[in-house]
Amino acid sequence: MNEIPNKTYDLEERSFQFAKRVALYCKKLPRTVSNIEYSKQVIRSSGSIGANYIEANESLSKKDFSMRIKISRKEAKETVYWLRLLIETNDEQLEKEGKALSQEATELKKIFSSIIEKS
């Protein structure tokens, strides 16, 4: 269930699966004050990646599409930040999964950057 998914599906599904994996990862973290706060932030930002991508696909203009894609990219960057804080403030046993999630967020950011360049 926590393995890295096959990346052949569409970006809406990929971003959904990513947000789901982030939420499941956060459930495994010890319940400390910092983990609770960082988890809230990373769950919000990771979910916002896909939500804004869906909004971009339903946009009414190119300008709106571009803005939503830029927001998705911004949220992916923010997700990397919160994941880094979680990784670096917890035990090594959760580090591998956290780094895999961070890598996926980075890949999503690159995908959105590419979409921005092409539109």
C-alpha positions in Angstrom: 0.0 0.0 0.0 2.9 2.4 0.7 4.9 1.4 -2.4 5.6 4.0 -5.0 2.7 3.8 -7.5 3.0 3.2 -11.2 3.1 6.6 -12.8 1.3 5.8 -16.0 -2.1 7.3 -14.8 -3.2 10.8 -15.3 -2.0 13.8 -13.3 -5.3 14.2 -11.5 -5.1 10.7 -10.2 -1.3 10.9 -9.5 -1.8 14.1 -7.4 -4.7 12.4 -5.5 -2.6 9.3 -4.8 0.2 11.5 -3.6 -2.0 13.5 -1.2 -3.4 10.2 0.1 0.2 8.8 0.7 1.1 12.0 2.5 -1.9 11.7 4.8 -1.1 8.0 5.6 2.5 8.9 6.2 1.5 11.6 8.7 -0.7 9.1 10.6 2.5 7.1 11.3 4.4 10.0 12.9 4.7 10.3 16.7 2.1 12.7 18.1 4.4 15.6 19.1 3.5 19.3 19.0 5.7 19.9 16.0 4.6 16.8 14.1 1.0 17.7 14.6 1.5 21.2 13.2 3.8 20.2 10.3 1.4 17.4 9.4 -1.5 19.8 9.2 0.5 22.0 6.9 1.8 19.2 4.6 -1.6 17.6 4.4 -3.1 20.9 3.3 -0.4 21.7 0.7 -0.3 18.2 -0.7 -4.1 18.1 -1.2 -4.0 21.6 -2.7 -1.7 20.4 -5.5 -4.4 18.2 -7.0 -7.3 20.4 -6.2 -5.7 23.3 -8.1 -4.8 21.1 -11.0 -8.5 20.0 -11.2 -9.5 23.7 -11.2 -6.9 24.4 -13.9 -8.5 21.7 -16.1 -11.9 23.3 -15.6 -10.6 26.9 -16.2 -12.5 29.3 -18.3 -9.5 31.1 -19.8 -5.8 30.5 -20.5 -4.9 33.1 -17.8 -7.0 31.2 -15.2 -5.4 27.9 -16.3 -1.9 29.4 -16.0 -2.6 30.8 -12.5 -4.0 27.5 -11.2 -1.0 25.5 -12.6 1.3 28.1 -10.9 -0.6 27.5 -7.6 -0.2 23.8 -8.0 3.6 24.3 -8.5 3.8 26.6 -5.5 1.9 24.0 -3.3 4.3 21.3 -4.5 7.2 23.4 -3.4 5.6 24.0 -0.1 5.0 20.3 0.4 8.7 19.6 -0.1 9.4 22.1 2.6 7.0 20.6 5.2 8.2 17.1 4.3 11.8 18.1 4.9 10.9 19.4 8.3 9.1 16.2 9.2 12.0 14.1 7.9 14.7 16.0 9.7 12.8 16.2 13.0 11.9 12.5 13.3 13.6 9.1 13.7 15.4 7.5 10.8 12.8 4.7 10.5 10.3 7.1 8.7 13.0 8.8 6.7 12.9 6.6 3.6 9.2 7.0 3.1 9.4 10.7 3.7 12.2 11.1 1.2 10.2 9.1 -1.4 7.2 11.5 -0.8 9.6 14.5 -1.1 10.9 13.1 -4.4 7.4 12.7 -5.7 6.5 16.3 -4.7 9.6 17.5 -6.5 8.6 15.5 -9.7 5.2 17.1 -9.5 6.7 20.5 -9.2 8.8 19.8 -12.3 5.8 18.6 -14.3 3.9 21.8 -13.4 6.9 23.9 -14.4 7.0 22.2 -17.7 3.3 22.8 -18.2 3.8 26.5 -17.4 6.6 26.7 -19.9 4.6 25.1 -22.7 1.4 27.1 -22.1 
